[in-house]
Amino acid sequence: MEKLFKLKENGTNVRTEIIAGVTTFLAMAYILAVNPSILSAAGMPSEAIFAATSISAAFATLIMAFFANYPVVLASGMGLNAYFAFSVVPQLASQGVTDPWKVALTAILFEGVIFIVLSFFRFRETLVNKVPQNLKLGISAGIGLFIVIVGLKGAGIVTTDAFATVSETGDAVVSSSTLVKLGNVASPEFILALVGIIVTAALWHFKVKGSILIGIIATWVLGIFAQLTGWYQGVSVIPDFSNYAVFAPVQSMAENTFFKFDFAYVVQNGVNFAVIVFAFLFVDLFDTVGTLIGVAQEGKLLNEKGELPRVGRALMADALGTVSGSILGTSTVTSYVESTTGVAEGGKTGLTALTSAVLFILALPLYPVFLAIPSFATTPALVFVGLLMIKNVTKMDLESDIADTVGGFFAIIFMPFTYSIANGIMFGIIAWVILKLITGKIKDVHPVMWVSFVLFAVRIVTIILGVSS
């Protein structure tokens, strides 16, 4: 282990790394339940998606572990899977395309190949290292707020303030008095999640190793008791082994989604296909960059220049994971912000990632167990790690340079309030570049920041044109 991961050099040990890997896996195990639920809406079999999600996550994470030696875990990205199922597939279906999900998988394949090419030219690597320090800190804090909202939403602590009314014509109209509101305080999910947060915080205070992991398990166990007593009546949190078959998900994947591409559509509809690929490419590019910066900042993995060593290898793991995911039959594979839960437990090397990868493989025959972990049980981990990441605000320089101040601030506020890591980076960089120009500090803008600025400007124009049309 020492030779493979240089544990002593990174100030860690095997026990700490394994606990961190288990913690990260449990914090993101929800993807094994959520991804099949989302992509099955596109007409794909859920068991096949489960296997593809698990295997592609393990493959990409193993590359991250051995090739990059970072405690970053990868899996099918949230947001990208929703775009896959609820935007791309319905659009293609309206055009009369048969099995539109095959076209979407083909687009993801192309996206992964493009990322591999970009990795050779070190574009993404340079982007990670040349993002200004204030922006990096702002991105980290923004991701903290983002995962807090994800956690609170998963437990129903924060909900959408929407209600239906009937207009004079008899049509249903969805209205809201505020953007969000407090959820049902009396619900078991709400109460159990809050108890889990308090338990996690208390354990952290007393420096108990594995406090975040213990918080997840404790909340889950309490949820099981709540279900057995009849208090909790939501989706079962008790593993269900009825109709169990060990290799059912893998068999379904091999028969239904493995290497199911539609290259004929690419040839016949080049422009439309390019638009789909660009959308996947854009979001994944900056989601991954933002996640790596956030995890590196939290784990103190940046060097004295504020750069992330071996970032090119980390980005290559992401690209290869995306290609493998498309071949197996799942949406874009990307680095997960939940990796910060393991980093918060002390994970610093690829051994953390290796542990999570092994658990993804073990999830295949034990899928009833892992699918039973509810979102409210992972809420304590997400909320508490969000607290740890928000502390980066105290390190930001909010006085010397207005571009650094506003750029970092935009990164912080746009991520949670628009529910997108990519949006936070986009508006942070755009504001930073524009203010550098206004204040006469154009020489501070690195060429890769100019490229990012242009990409973001093009993206905003396409959004405006799309809305206008």
Salt bridges, closest charged atoms under 4 A:
ASP99 OD2 - LYS102 NZ 3.39
GLU125 OE2 - ARG122 NH2 2.96
GLU307 OE2 - LYS130 NZ 3.69
ASP318 OD1 - ARG124 NH1 3.49
ASP401 OD2 - LYS436 NZ 3.15
ASP401 OD2 - LYS441 NZ 2.76
ASP444 OD2 - LYS436 NZ 3.16
